Amino acid sequence: MVAMHVVVVGCGRVGSGLATGLVDGGHTVSIIDKSATAFRRLPPSWAGEAIVGSGFDREMLDKAGADHAGALAAVTSGDNSNILTARIAREAYGIPNVVARIYDPRRAEIYQRLGIPTVATVTWTIDQVLRRLMPEAVVGEWTDSSGLMVLLERQLPESWAGKRLRDLGMVGRTRLIAVTRAGVPRLDTSELVGQEGDILHFAVLKDAVSELEHRLGGSSGGGSP
């Protein structure tokens, strides 16, 4: 996985755990929180940057390196703050991988439709955030007893938006089994065209994972009808 700079807004239990995991994974991290005491949750060996301020304050985001960040996670305790921060990250800074924590699942669906990946509290885990911040990393959900097949979850790459998702499959090697769109799972994958924010679910033979990586990252999305 290519190292990147990540901005984390909110240093609660999730934010501090997320930031620590990202640093341990070789990324550089700037974390923002309105309370200086929140940074006590970070380990003594914390190698990132801690900034006291608001996550939707452009001055604070500039200080946190949002202009060159590859990802941003808004994980404060406020839905409105998180959404505002996420929209600024996308629209003002052009950060490609953005996720917002939302407490109200109904609101989460609305923001998913606006193209802002969200995770509602009822399904919240640090692992889920990492999947959305690092879409190039293939994550194994489940491996069968033989160890030869895995279920994987990936965020739709921008290059596949507007293209037929059925073309992602490789006969006998990889099958797209479901798509989560705007928070709603869809099984009619053969009829779907990719949309920004789609989460793809694959069944893949273990030795075909690298092929899937190439297809998602390197292919133009073409295919036979």
Backbone bond lengths (Angstrom), bond angles and torsions (degrees), N, CA, C in turn:
res aa  C-N    CA-C-N  psi(-1)  N-CA   C-N-CA  omega(-1)  CA-C   N-CA-C  phi
1 M - - - 1.457 - - 1.528 109.21 -
2 V 1.327 117.61 134.01 1.457 121.92 -179.96 1.530 109.83 -75.05
3 A 1.329 116.24 130.89 1.464 120.34 179.35 1.520 109.91 -67.94
4 M 1.324 116.40 144.23 1.455 121.20 178.85 1.522 109.81 -142.30
5 H 1.317 115.46 170.11 1.458 120.36 174.52 1.526 108.12 -94.20
6 V 1.330 116.94 131.65 1.453 122.54 -177.04 1.522 109.73 -124.24
7 V 1.325 116.29 136.72 1.467 121.88 174.25 1.527 108.00 -105.20
8 V 1.318 116.16 126.19 1.464 122.03 176.55 1.523 107.61 -113.61
9 V 1.315 117.04 125.84 1.463 121.46 -179.98 1.521 108.12 -109.51
10 G 1.331 115.79 113.33 1.453 122.12 -176.63 1.518 110.23 112.05
11 C 1.334 116.29 119.28 1.463 120.09 -177.49 1.527 110.62 -114.18
12 G 1.332 115.98 44.61 1.451 120.07 172.59 1.516 109.33 -80.32
13 R 1.341 116.84 -158.26 1.458 119.38 -178.68 1.523 112.04 -63.59
14 V 1.340 116.29 -41.90 1.457 119.45 -180.00 1.528 110.60 -71.31
15 G 1.326 116.89 -48.22 1.460 120.21 -177.84 1.518 113.06 -60.37
16 S 1.321 116.47 -44.80 1.470 119.79 -179.28 1.525 110.85 -67.17
17 G 1.348 116.57 -39.95 1.459 119.51 178.28 1.511 112.14 -66.57
18 L 1.330 115.47 -39.82 1.454 121.17 178.53 1.528 110.51 -64.24
19 A 1.330 116.01 -47.81 1.465 120.63 -178.88 1.522 111.26 -61.74
20 T 1.318 116.32 -42.38 1.460 120.32 -179.90 1.525 110.88 -64.09
21 G 1.332 116.53 -43.47 1.456 120.46 178.99 1.522 112.66 -63.39
22 L 1.328 116.37 -38.13 1.462 120.44 179.21 1.529 111.26 -65.89
23 V 1.332 116.93 -42.98 1.464 120.74 177.88 1.526 109.88 -63.03
24 D 1.327 115.74 -43.60 1.468 119.67 178.55 1.529 111.33 -62.14
25 G 1.344 115.79 -26.93 1.452 120.69 179.18 1.520 113.80 -84.26
26 G 1.342 117.41 3.85 1.454 121.18 175.96 1.512 115.76 95.44
27 H 1.344 117.56 6.29 1.459 121.15 178.57 1.526 110.74 -92.09
28 T 1.325 116.44 157.62 1.462 120.37 171.55 1.528 107.42 -93.78
29 V 1.336 116.08 141.92 1.460 120.66 -173.52 1.517 111.42 -136.04
30 S 1.332 115.31 135.91 1.460 121.99 168.29 1.519 106.61 -116.79
31 I 1.330 116.72 127.72 1.462 120.39 -179.49 1.516 109.72 -116.29
32 I 1.327 116.11 135.27 1.464 122.67 -176.94 1.521 109.17 -115.44
33 D 1.320 116.33 136.04 1.461 120.44 173.49 1.525 108.20 -151.87
34 K 1.334 115.52 146.85 1.472 120.06 -179.06 1.516 112.26 -70.19
35 S 1.326 116.81 -21.86 1.459 120.72 -177.54 1.529 110.97 -111.78
36 A 1.320 115.83 124.40 1.464 119.81 179.27 1.520 111.59 -64.59
37 T 1.332 117.16 -29.87 1.465 120.13 -178.40 1.536 111.55 -68.25
38 A 1.330 117.07 -20.13 1.469 120.11 179.99 1.523 111.39 -63.64
39 F 1.327 116.43 -26.63 1.462 119.60 -177.15 1.521 112.50 -71.52
40 R 1.335 116.92 -6.23 1.459 119.83 175.13 1.519 111.27 -64.27
41 R 1.323 116.69 -20.14 1.460 120.50 178.88 1.526 112.14 -73.11
42 L 1.319 116.51 -17.25 1.459 119.82 178.80 1.522 109.58 -77.16
43 P 1.321 117.81 149.15 1.470 120.01 -179.58 1.527 111.57 -67.55
44 P 1.324 117.17 154.66 1.469 120.36 178.88 1.526 112.44 -57.23
45 S 1.313 116.58 -27.64 1.465 120.98 -178.01 1.530 112.67 -89.86
46 W 1.339 116.71 13.15 1.465 121.64 -176.84 1.521 111.08 -50.53
47 A 1.333 115.21 122.64 1.461 120.56 -175.80 1.522 112.80 -100.56
48 G 1.336 117.22 -1.47 1.455 119.90 -178.57 1.523 112.43 -91.53
49 E 1.330 114.60 -167.60 1.464 121.77 -179.53 1.519 109.51 -108.14
50 A 1.329 116.88 135.87 1.466 122.46 178.13 1.522 108.64 -115.93
51 I 1.334 116.04 125.71 1.461 121.39 -174.96 1.524 109.85 -124.57
52 V 1.312 117.10 128.01 1.461 121.92 177.59 1.525 108.80 -87.09
53 G 1.327 116.99 120.86 1.453 120.25 179.78 1.514 111.29 162.13
54 S 1.322 115.58 -172.86 1.458 122.19 -178.98 1.518 110.11 -94.03
55 G 1.340 116.10 138.95 1.452 120.65 -178.56 1.511 115.03 -70.28
56 F 1.336 117.71 -17.27 1.465 118.61 177.32 1.529 112.01 -103.60
57 D 1.315 116.22 13.24 1.460 122.28 174.54 1.531 107.63 -86.65
58 R 1.324 117.07 117.71 1.461 120.70 -176.49 1.526 111.65 -58.55
59 E 1.320 116.69 -35.26 1.472 119.45 179.70 1.529 110.44 -63.51
60 M 1.346 115.99 -41.02 1.458 119.99 179.72 1.533 110.94 -69.17
61 L 1.330 115.99 -39.88 1.460 119.94 178.43 1.527 111.18 -65.07
62 D 1.330 116.32 -38.61 1.463 119.74 175.64 1.528 110.20 -60.90
63 K 1.327 114.93 -44.92 1.463 120.37 -179.40 1.528 111.05 -63.10
64 A 1.341 115.69 -32.36 1.461 120.55 -178.65 1.535 112.39 -81.77
65 G 1.317 117.25 -2.37 1.459 120.48 178.09 1.504 114.31 82.11
66 A 1.332 116.81 30.37 1.465 120.16 -179.34 1.522 112.27 -62.93
67 D 1.332 117.00 -25.01 1.456 120.15 -177.66 1.526 112.73 -68.25
68 H 1.339 117.43 -19.23 1.461 119.19 177.52 1.538 112.04 -125.57
69 A 1.337 116.37 17.02 1.467 120.58 -179.45 1.522 111.30 -77.48
70 G 1.320 115.24 144.50 1.451 120.32 175.96 1.513 112.08 -94.18
71 A 1.356 116.14 -13.90 1.468 119.70 -177.89 1.519 109.50 -157.95
72 L 1.340 115.31 153.60 1.471 121.63 175.26 1.518 108.97 -143.94
73 A 1.327 115.67 135.85 1.458 121.87 175.25 1.519 108.65 -120.78
74 A 1.349 116.30 122.91 1.465 122.01 177.25 1.520 107.35 -101.10
75 V 1.321 117.47 105.02 1.470 121.45 -170.99 1.528 111.74 -129.93
76 T 1.330 117.25 38.34 1.457 120.66 175.44 1.530 108.60 -77.76
77 S 1.319 116.68 -176.94 1.467 120.52 -179.67 1.522 112.72 -87.97
78 G 1.333 117.75 2.87 1.467 120.68 -177.81 1.520 113.36 -114.25
79 D 1.326 117.04 122.36 1.463 121.26 179.08 1.527 112.20 -57.91
80 N 1.324 116.27 -48.71 1.464 120.30 -176.56 1.524 111.40 -61.56
81 S 1.333 115.91 -43.62 1.466 119.95 179.39 1.521 110.76 -62.55
82 N 1.324 116.39 -42.25 1.456 119.62 -178.19 1.525 112.03 -65.86
83 I 1.318 116.56 -42.77 1.461 119.86 179.83 1.521 111.04 -66.92
84 L 1.331 116.93 -43.09 1.461 120.18 178.80 1.523 110.34 -60.66
85 T 1.333 116.18 -44.84 1.462 120.58 178.87 1.525 110.65 -61.08
86 A 1.333 116.62 -44.34 1.462 120.89 -178.99 1.525 111.48 -62.91
87 R 1.321 116.92 -41.15 1.464 119.95 -179.41 1.533 111.15 -67.57
88 I 1.324 116.55 -39.74 1.469 119.89 177.20 1.527 109.70 -63.64
89 A 1.331 115.91 -41.74 1.467 120.39 -179.92 1.521 110.78 -60.05
90 R 1.330 116.33 -42.03 1.452 121.34 -178.63 1.528 111.66 -74.25
91 E 1.326 115.56 -50.95 1.461 120.18 -169.49 1.520 113.98 -82.96
92 A 1.332 117.35 -37.48 1.458 119.95 -176.56 1.526 112.72 -91.47
93 Y 1.332 116.58 -33.28 1.467 119.87 -175.59 1.526 113.14 -109.67
94 G 1.320 116.96 -13.24 1.454 119.43 179.24 1.513 114.08 66.08
95 I 1.326 117.62 29.14 1.458 120.99 179.32 1.528 108.27 -68.57
96 P 1.322 118.19 124.38 1.470 120.23 -171.94 1.521 115.56 -71.79
97 N 1.322 117.72 -34.38 1.468 120.99 -175.81 1.530 109.30 -116.08
98 V 1.327 115.32 106.60 1.467 121.31 -175.86 1.523 108.91 -130.40
99 V 1.323 116.73 138.17 1.460 120.51 175.74 1.519 108.69 -139.79
100 A 1.333 116.25 143.37 1.461 121.84 -179.07 1.523 109.92 -123.47
101 R 1.300 116.31 138.03 1.464 121.48 175.53 1.531 108.74 -85.44
102 I 1.328 115.56 128.69 1.459 121.05 -178.46 1.528 109.11 -127.90
103 Y 1.321 115.93 130.04 1.454 120.29 -179.42 1.526 112.55 -81.04
104 D 1.316 117.27 -31.31 1.460 122.06 -177.47 1.532 109.28 -95.21
105 P 1.352 118.21 108.49 1.466 119.93 -177.72 1.518 113.85 -57.55
106 R 1.329 117.79 -31.90 1.467 120.23 179.81 1.520 110.89 -66.33
107 R 1.322 115.74 -40.02 1.462 119.17 177.54 1.522 110.31 -69.79
108 A 1.320 116.56 -33.80 1.459 120.14 179.78 1.521 110.66 -58.63
109 E 1.338 117.33 -41.04 1.461 120.86 179.27 1.526 111.49 -62.79
110 I 1.329 115.99 -39.20 1.469 120.15 179.58 1.520 110.34 -62.10
111 Y 1.340 116.13 -45.88 1.459 119.45 -177.69 1.520 111.73 -71.37
112 Q 1.344 117.06 -29.94 1.461 119.12 173.81 1.521 109.95 -59.15
113 R 1.328 116.06 -39.53 1.467 119.69 -179.41 1.525 111.73 -67.95
114 L 1.331 116.09 -23.07 1.468 120.40 176.78 1.523 111.66 -84.18
115 G 1.327 115.66 2.04 1.457 119.71 177.51 1.513 114.58 86.94
116 I 1.343 117.37 14.37 1.467 120.66 177.86 1.527 107.88 -105.28
117 P 1.328 118.65 107.60 1.463 120.07 178.58 1.529 110.69 -58.43
118 T 1.306 116.35 129.43 1.458 120.95 -179.70 1.524 109.56 -130.83
119 V 1.312 115.39 157.48 1.459 121.40 173.54 1.514 106.88 -130.78
120 A 1.332 115.99 121.86 1.464 120.53 178.94 1.525 109.64 -80.05
121 T 1.321 116.18 154.62 1.457 121.47 -176.30 1.521 112.43 -56.33
122 V 1.315 117.72 -35.19 1.464 119.97 -176.35 1.516 112.68 -64.92
123 T 1.321 118.49 -20.47 1.457 121.25 179.35 1.520 112.17 -120.26
124 W 1.312 115.62 18.02 1.458 120.25 -169.00 1.521 113.38 -77.45
125 T 1.322 116.83 129.40 1.460 122.45 167.80 1.515 106.92 -146.68
126 I 1.314 116.46 154.54 1.461 120.36 177.00 1.523 109.58 -61.37
127 D 1.326 116.81 -35.90 1.457 121.07 -179.48 1.518 111.48 -60.35
128 Q 1.335 117.13 -39.59 1.464 120.04 179.47 1.525 111.19 -64.70
129 V 1.329 116.39 -38.08 1.460 119.12 178.46 1.519 110.06 -64.57
130 L 1.322 116.27 -43.95 1.458 120.02 -179.29 1.526 111.40 -59.66
131 R 1.328 117.60 -36.61 1.459 120.21 179.48 1.512 111.57 -62.62
132 R 1.320 116.35 -34.92 1.456 119.75 -178.43 1.522 112.34 -83.67
133 L 1.334 116.54 -28.96 1.460 119.49 177.03 1.524 111.24 -76.82
134 M 1.326 117.08 -32.75 1.457 122.30 -176.24 1.529 109.82 -118.66
135 P 1.331 118.44 67.25 1.469 120.44 -174.02 1.516 113.50 -65.27
136 E 1.366 117.52 -16.95 1.457 118.67 -179.76 1.518 111.94 -79.44
137 A 1.336 117.18 -8.63 1.459 119.98 -179.77 1.523 109.67 -91.93
138 V 1.321 117.21 119.38 1.446 120.54 177.76 1.521 108.26 -76.00
139 V 1.315 116.03 125.96 1.457 121.36 -177.24 1.521 109.58 -110.78
140 G 1.327 116.62 127.33 1.450 120.69 178.04 1.516 110.78 -83.71
141 E 1.330 116.63 124.33 1.451 121.64 178.58 1.526 110.89 -88.88
142 W 1.341 115.08 -38.30 1.458 120.59 -173.18 1.513 108.61 -158.77
143 T 1.319 116.44 142.36 1.461 121.96 176.32 1.521 108.30 -123.16
144 D 1.348 117.00 135.99 1.460 118.74 -178.49 1.522 110.54 -73.33
145 S 1.328 116.81 172.10 1.458 121.68 -173.40 1.526 113.08 -62.68
146 S 1.339 116.97 -26.36 1.463 120.31 178.97 1.522 112.42 -78.70
147 G 1.336 116.05 -18.16 1.457 120.48 -176.79 1.514 113.42 77.42
148 L 1.335 116.65 9.72 1.458 120.83 -175.38 1.521 113.83 -100.62
149 M 1.338 117.71 -11.97 1.460 121.13 -179.55 1.521 110.06 -132.85
150 V 1.320 115.94 140.96 1.460 121.20 179.22 1.524 109.80 -131.39
151 L 1.322 115.70 154.76 1.459 121.45 169.53 1.519 106.85 -101.60
152 L 1.310 116.18 131.90 1.457 121.94 -176.35 1.513 111.05 -124.87
153 E 1.334 115.96 150.66 1.459 122.43 175.36 1.511 108.51 -122.26
154 R 1.322 116.47 131.54 1.461 121.68 178.36 1.518 110.17 -139.08
155 Q 1.334 116.63 148.26 1.460 120.58 171.78 1.525 108.16 -83.18
156 L 1.330 116.80 140.86 1.461 120.90 -178.45 1.528 110.71 -60.32
157 P 1.333 118.18 124.37 1.467 120.34 175.47 1.528 110.14 -66.74
158 E 1.321 116.75 151.10 1.461 120.70 -179.22 1.528 111.63 -57.92
159 S 1.335 116.58 -33.00 1.465 120.16 -176.57 1.524 112.97 -66.60
160 W 1.344 116.97 -16.16 1.464 119.98 -179.58 1.522 112.76 -100.50
161 A 1.304 119.10 -1.91 1.464 120.84 176.56 1.524 109.14 -63.74
162 G 1.331 115.85 131.07 1.458 120.92 179.87 1.515 114.31 86.26
163 K 1.327 117.35 1.31 1.462 121.31 -179.39 1.524 110.64 -111.07
164 R 1.320 116.39 158.36 1.454 121.16 -177.96 1.525 110.52 -69.18
165 L 1.301 115.90 124.70 1.453 119.65 -177.71 1.526 112.33 -71.54
166 R 1.316 117.46 -22.50 1.465 118.78 178.98 1.523 111.39 -63.73
167 D 1.342 117.26 -21.77 1.449 120.37 -179.95 1.530 112.41 -73.16
168 L 1.331 116.76 -7.93 1.459 120.16 178.23 1.531 112.13 -76.32
169 G 1.330 116.76 -21.23 1.455 120.13 -177.06 1.520 112.68 -72.85
170 M 1.332 115.92 152.82 1.461 122.48 173.68 1.524 106.44 -127.34
171 V 1.317 116.41 115.08 1.462 121.65 -173.38 1.531 111.14 -52.98
172 G 1.322 114.88 125.36 1.454 120.42 178.07 1.517 114.46 77.75
173 R 1.335 117.11 -1.11 1.475 120.68 -175.62 1.526 112.45 -124.61
174 T 1.312 115.87 -49.03 1.456 122.01 -175.85 1.522 109.71 -140.31
175 R 1.315 116.32 138.89 1.464 120.05 175.82 1.521 109.59 -135.41
176 L 1.327 115.59 128.76 1.458 120.64 172.94 1.528 106.87 -79.26
177 I 1.334 116.62 115.02 1.464 118.98 -173.50 1.522 113.69 -102.02
178 A 1.330 117.78 -19.84 1.466 119.75 179.89 1.518 109.80 -162.66
179 V 1.326 115.71 158.60 1.463 122.88 175.50 1.525 107.71 -133.69
180 T 1.320 116.43 129.28 1.463 120.23 173.05 1.515 107.59 -97.52
181 R 1.338 116.02 117.34 1.463 121.66 -176.28 1.521 108.90 -125.87
182 A 1.323 116.03 123.12 1.469 121.51 -178.74 1.526 110.47 55.47
183 G 1.335 115.52 36.25 1.450 120.10 177.26 1.511 115.13 81.33
184 V 1.345 117.38 1.43 1.461 121.53 -177.45 1.532 109.56 -114.86
185 P 1.357 119.11 124.52 1.462 120.53 178.80 1.521 111.73 -71.68
186 R 1.334 115.81 139.22 1.461 122.20 178.78 1.525 109.01 -125.15
187 L 1.331 116.63 134.93 1.457 121.48 178.76 1.525 112.32 -105.89
188 D 1.335 117.17 -8.58 1.467 121.21 -179.40 1.524 110.46 -83.90
189 T 1.324 116.94 55.06 1.466 121.42 -171.21 1.520 113.40 -66.43
190 S 1.336 118.19 -27.51 1.457 119.98 -176.88 1.519 112.55 -68.32
191 E 1.335 116.57 -18.19 1.461 120.72 -178.32 1.524 113.52 -103.87
192 L 1.333 116.14 -3.14 1.459 118.76 -173.01 1.520 112.99 -90.04
193 V 1.337 114.57 145.19 1.453 122.88 170.69 1.528 106.93 -108.11
194 G 1.326 117.31 137.84 1.451 121.40 -174.46 1.513 113.85 -60.09
195 Q 1.337 115.62 139.16 1.456 122.33 174.92 1.527 109.18 -127.64
196 E 1.321 116.26 147.57 1.462 120.47 178.33 1.524 109.95 -55.68
197 G 1.315 116.51 134.05 1.453 121.22 179.28 1.515 114.01 95.49
198 D 1.351 117.70 -7.81 1.464 120.54 178.22 1.530 110.45 -61.42
199 I 1.327 115.56 141.03 1.454 121.66 172.15 1.529 106.53 -109.98
200 L 1.323 116.46 123.82 1.455 122.02 -174.74 1.524 110.44 -100.55
201 H 1.327 116.77 139.79 1.455 122.36 179.52 1.525 108.42 -121.26
202 F 1.326 116.54 120.58 1.456 122.41 -175.27 1.524 111.81 -117.41
203 A 1.323 115.59 148.36 1.462 122.56 162.30 1.527 104.99 -104.43
204 V 1.337 116.96 123.01 1.463 121.26 -171.49 1.527 110.43 -135.61
205 L 1.323 116.07 137.10 1.453 119.26 169.96 1.523 108.35 -67.87
206 K 1.327 116.41 141.77 1.463 120.59 -173.28 1.526 111.88 -55.02
207 D 1.347 116.25 -39.70 1.464 118.41 -177.05 1.527 112.97 -81.12
208 A 1.349 116.36 3.33 1.470 119.79 178.43 1.523 112.26 -106.93
209 V 1.341 117.17 2.42 1.462 120.71 -177.61 1.524 111.20 -60.27
210 S 1.349 116.50 -43.13 1.466 118.64 -179.05 1.528 110.86 -66.06
211 E 1.344 116.98 -33.37 1.467 120.18 176.56 1.521 110.70 -64.52
212 L 1.329 115.69 -40.59 1.462 119.72 178.13 1.518 110.44 -64.36
213 E 1.331 116.59 -41.96 1.466 120.83 176.90 1.521 110.35 -55.65
214 H 1.316 116.31 -47.41 1.466 120.50 -178.49 1.521 110.59 -64.49
215 R 1.312 115.62 -41.42 1.469 120.06 -177.92 1.524 110.80 -64.57
216 L 1.309 116.93 -40.43 1.465 120.79 -179.53 1.524 111.54 -73.79
217 G 1.320 116.28 -40.09 1.460 119.37 -174.31 1.502 114.99 -92.95
218 G 1.330 116.33 -28.45 1.459 118.10 -172.30 1.505 114.97 -110.60
219 S 1.330 117.87 -16.06 1.464 119.62 -175.92 1.515 111.17 -84.64
220 S 1.294 115.27 150.96 1.472 120.05 177.27 1.497 112.20 -81.58
221 G 1.354 115.30 -4.38 1.457 117.76 177.56 1.499 113.38 91.23
222 G 1.326 117.85 8.70 1.442 119.62 178.92 1.510 111.38 -79.41
223 G 1.300 117.20 174.08 1.454 121.44 178.98 1.500 109.64 171.37
224 S 1.287 114.32 167.75 1.455 118.32 179.23 1.505 110.58 -75.77
225 P 1.312 119.90 153.10 1.455 123.02 -179.11 1.511 110.87 -61.02
